[in-house]
Amino acid sequence: MKRKFPNITNNIWSCSAIAVVLIVWQAICSLGFVESFMLPSPIQVVQAFISEFPALMEHSVITLTEAFLGLALGILLGFIMAVIMDQFEPLYKACYPLIVLTQTIPTVAIAPLLVLWFGYEMTPKVILIVITTFFPITIGLLNGFRSVDPDSINLLRAMGAGRWQIFFHIKLPGAMSQFFSGLRISASYAVVGAVISEWLGGFGGLGVYMTRVKKAFSFDKMFAVIFLISIISLLLMKGVDLVQKKCMPWEKE
């Protein structure tokens, strides 16, 4: 019961801050400080969202399909790489700098190459999402594996446990918190990566929709898409929190 009061208070403050931003934004637009074609008001954005709701949902299905496929493959790749690098120290020293190097290249620079190599279908978009999502998973798991209490590992070794027994009984449970922390980041990256890849070529998706309304100077619809992407990302992160509570019930207390 004691933990609920801070959570409720935090939610109230968060909602209040959002409300203040929206009120100030609406006031600036209503008083004519900024032209509506440059910055549509929140009311105009809501009206655009309602009027374009069927089209937004149609494009959202495509974007979410790409995001979920890329995220699933990114989790799988990140988990496999983290396990292999943890078990074999030479591979860790050899691969860790390369993994970091992959994140120094801007996604907007990689996306055109992927479109050139794989076309305008879903494949280049999924590849880009995998590139952007596997890194937080890999790093989170590696940090979790290496932060396990060495005394616990030595105890299991003294009891005759093998490498993989130590991994499944000590390292993996100890790294779950870091894994879900990385998964929250990857979940938000997945949607953003899908939209960015759709900007540069595609036949559907929220990114394609954004390029179309931008060319028509319909900035109210642009903001509607931005809000939708933010909502989807927040829902995915909330979903990760729910999965974490199911997988780690010992952290509820």
Secondary structure in CASP SS format (residue, H / E / C, confidence):
PFRMAT SS
TARGET T0000
AUTHOR 0000-0000-0000
METHOD secondary structure of the structure
MODEL  1
M C 1.00
K C 1.00
R C 1.00
K H 1.00
F H 1.00
P H 1.00
N H 1.00
I H 1.00
T H 1.00
N H 1.00
N H 1.00
I H 1.00
W H 1.00
S H 1.00
C H 1.00
S H 1.00
A H 1.00
I H 1.00
A H 1.00
V H 1.00
V H 1.00
L H 1.00
I H 1.00
V H 1.00
W H 1.00
Q H 1.00
A H 1.00
I H 1.00
C H 1.00
S H 1.00
L C 1.00
G C 1.00
F C 1.00
V C 1.00
E C 1.00
S C 1.00
F C 1.00
M C 1.00
L C 1.00
P C 1.00
S C 1.00
P H 1.00
I H 1.00
Q H 1.00
V H 1.00
V H 1.00
Q H 1.00
A H 1.00
F H 1.00
I H 1.00
S H 1.00
E C 1.00
F H 1.00
P H 1.00
A H 1.00
L H 1.00
M H 1.00
E H 1.00
H H 1.00
S H 1.00
V H 1.00
I H 1.00
T H 1.00
L H 1.00
T H 1.00
E H 1.00
A H 1.00
F H 1.00
L H 1.00
G H 1.00
L H 1.00
A H 1.00
L H 1.00
G H 1.00
I H 1.00
L H 1.00
L H 1.00
G H 1.00
F H 1.00
I H 1.00
M H 1.00
A H 1.00
V H 1.00
I H 1.00
M H 1.00
D H 1.00
Q H 1.00
F C 1.00
E H 1.00
P H 1.00
L H 1.00
Y H 1.00
K H 1.00
A H 1.00
C H 1.00
Y H 1.00
P H 1.00
L H 1.00
I H 1.00
V H 1.00
L H 1.00
T H 1.00
Q C 1.00
T C 1.00
I C 1.00
P C 1.00
T H 1.00
V H 1.00
A H 1.00
I H 1.00
A H 1.00
P H 1.00
L H 1.00
L H 1.00
V H 1.00
L H 1.00
W H 1.00
F H 1.00
G C 1.00
Y C 1.00
E C 1.00
M C 1.00
T H 1.00
P H 1.00
K H 1.00
V H 1.00
I H 1.00
L H 1.00
I H 1.00
V H 1.00
I H 1.00
T H 1.00
T H 1.00
F H 1.00
F H 1.00
P H 1.00
I H 1.00
T H 1.00
I H 1.00
G H 1.00
L H 1.00
L H 1.00
N H 1.00
G H 1.00
F H 1.00
R H 1.00
S C 1.00
V C 1.00
D C 1.00
P H 1.00
D H 1.00
S H 1.00
I H 1.00
N H 1.00
L H 1.00
L H 1.00
R H 1.00
A H 1.00
M C 1.00
G C 1.00
A C 1.00
G C 1.00
R H 1.00
W H 1.00
Q H 1.00
I H 1.00
F H 1.00
F H 1.00
H H 1.00
I H 1.00
K H 1.00
L H 1.00
P H 1.00
G H 1.00
A H 1.00
M H 1.00
S H 1.00
Q H 1.00
F H 1.00
F H 1.00
S H 1.00
G H 1.00
L H 1.00
R H 1.00
I H 1.00
S H 1.00
A H 1.00
S H 1.00
Y H 1.00
A H 1.00
V H 1.00
V H 1.00
G H 1.00
A H 1.00
V H 1.00
I H 1.00
S H 1.00
E H 1.00
W H 1.00
L C 1.00
G C 1.00
G C 1.00
F C 1.00
G C 1.00
G C 1.00
L H 1.00
G H 1.00
V H 1.00
Y H 1.00
M H 1.00
T H 1.00
R H 1.00
V H 1.00
K H 1.00
K H 1.00
A C 1.00
F C 1.00
S C 1.00
F H 1.00
D H 1.00
K H 1.00
M H 1.00
F H 1.00
A H 1.00
V H 1.00
I H 1.00
F H 1.00
L H 1.00
I H 1.00
S H 1.00
I H 1.00
I H 1.00
S H 1.00
L H 1.00
L H 1.00
L H 1.00
M H 1.00
K H 1.00
G H 1.00
V H 1.00
D H 1.00
L H 1.00
V H 1.00
Q H 1.00
K H 1.00
K H 1.00
C H 1.00
M C 1.00
P H 1.00
W H 1.00
E H 1.00
K C 1.00
E C 1.00
END
